[in-house]
């Protein structure tokens, strides 16, 4: 009589959910915070002067370089993305962690990033970035991307 070896049961592979962060602009409305004022504080010196007396929310045409799609975008955000974020010294070792992360999202048009990607861009440890962004306090609207948004965004 042959002995049968019981089947080996492998535990199900556990996939760690990769958490990606972004700026939730609706947070600014919900908290009654002034997003435009905060955005102005991230302008380069030249554009701070140009926008000093500007009160409106002018839209500008923006052409996506990859798709050639023309979209209407906020002029202030476009200036931050297209010019100010490319200036030397936009993010320095002395920039606070929250401001540095916020500026990364301004520079990349708010494309979601992981804590590791953010850490690499701002020169901080992954643990430091993860610790700041994963707590109960929401800083400047920087939050984890909702799972359904993450799934939709990857399609």
C-alpha positions in Angstrom: 0.0 0.0 0.0 1.5 3.3 -1.1 1.4 6.2 1.2 0.1 9.3 -0.4 1.7 12.6 0.6 -0.9 15.2 1.5 -1.0 18.0 -1.0 1.1 21.0 -0.2 -1.1 24.0 0.4 0.6 27.2 -0.5 -0.7 30.3 1.2 -2.3 32.7 -1.1 0.1 35.3 -2.3 -0.6 38.5 -0.4 -0.3 41.6 -2.4 0.5 44.7 -0.5 -1.6 47.5 -1.7 0.7 50.2 -3.1 -0.5 53.5 -1.7 -0.2 56.5 -4.0 -0.8 60.0 -2.9 -2.1 63.2 -4.6 -3.6 66.6 -3.8 -7.3 66.3 -3.2 -8.4 69.8 -4.3 -11.9 69.2 -2.8 -10.2 69.1 0.6 -9.5 72.9 0.2 -13.2 73.6 -0.3 -14.3 71.3 2.5 -12.0 72.9 5.0 -12.7 76.5 3.8 -8.9 77.0 3.1 -7.7 79.4 0.5 -6.1 77.2 -2.2 -5.3 80.2 -4.5 -3.5 82.0 -1.7 -1.5 78.9 -0.9 -0.7 78.3 -4.6 0.6 81.9 -4.9 3.1 81.2 -2.1 4.7 78.6 -4.3 5.2 80.9 -7.3 8.8 81.8 -8.2 9.7 85.4 -7.3 9.1 86.7 -10.8 5.6 85.3 -11.0 4.8 86.3 -7.4 5.2 89.9 -8.7 3.2 89.3 -11.8 0.3 87.6 -9.9 0.5 90.1 -6.9 -2.6 92.1 -7.9 -4.3 89.4 -10.0 -7.6 88.3 -8.4 -9.2 86.2 -11.2 -9.0 82.5 -12.1 -8.0 82.9 -15.8 -8.0 79.8 -17.8 -5.3 79.2 -20.4 -5.1 76.7 -23.3 -2.7 73.9 -22.5 -1.5 71.3 -25.1 -0.7 67.9 -23.9 2.7 67.1 -25.5 1.9 63.3 -25.7 -1.6 63.4 -27.0 -1.8 66.9 -28.6 -5.1 67.3 -26.7 -5.9 70.9 -25.9 -7.4 71.5 -22.5 -8.4 74.6 -20.6 -6.4 74.8 -17.3 -6.1 77.3 -14.5 -3.4 79.9 -15.4 -1.9 80.0 -11.9 -1.5 76.2 -11.7 -0.1 76.1 -15.2 2.5 78.8 -14.3 3.5 76.7 -11.3 3.7 73.5 -13.4 5.3 74.9 -16.5 7.7 77.5 -15.1 8.2 77.9 -11.4 8.6 74.2 -10.6 11.5 74.1 -13.1 13.4 76.9 -11.4 16.6 76.1 -9.4 15.8 76.0 -5.7 12.1 75.2 -6.1 12.6 72.3 -3.6 15.6 72.5 -1.3 16.7 70.6 1.8 15.3 73.5 3.8 11.8 73.2 2.2 9.4 71.7 4.8 8.4 68.2 4.0 4.7 69.1 3.4 5.6 72.0 1.1 8.2 69.8 -0.7 5.6 67.1 -1.4 3.0 69.7 -2.4 5.5 71.2 -4.8 6.3 67.8 -6.3 2.6 67.4 -7.1 2.4 70.9 -8.6 5.4 70.1 -10.7 4.0 66.8 -12.0 0.5 68.1 -12.6 -0.8 66.1 -9.5 0.0 62.7 -10.9 -0.2 60.2 -8.0 3.1 59.0 -6.5 4.1 56.5 -3.8 5.9 57.5 -0.6 9.1 56.0 -2.1 8.8 58.1 -5.3 8.1 61.2 -3.3 11.0 60.5 -1.0 13.4 60.2 -3.9 12.2 63.5 -5.4 12.6 65.5 -2.2 15.6 63.8 -0.6 13.9 62.5 2.5 13.5 59.0 3.8 10.6 56.8 2.8 9.7 56.3 6.4 9.6 60.0 7.1 7.4 60.7 4.0 5.1 57.7 4.8 4.8 58.7 8.4 3.8 62.3 7.6 1.2 61.3 4.9 -0.3 58.2 6.5 -1.4 59.7 9.8 -4.8 61.1 10.8 -3.9 64.7 10.0 -4.4 65.7 6.3 -1.7 68.2 5.3 -2.6 70.7 2.5 -5.0 68.2 1.0 -2.4 65.5 0.3 -4.2 62.2 0.7 -4.0 58.6 -0.5 -5.6 58.0 -3.8 -8.9 56.2 -3.4 -8.7 52.6 -4.6 -11.4 53.1 -7.2 -9.6 56.1 -8.6 -6.3 54.1 -8.6 -7.9 51.4 -10.6 -9.5 53.8 -13.0 -6.3 55.8 -13.4 -4.3 52.7 -14.4 -6.6 51.7 -17.2 
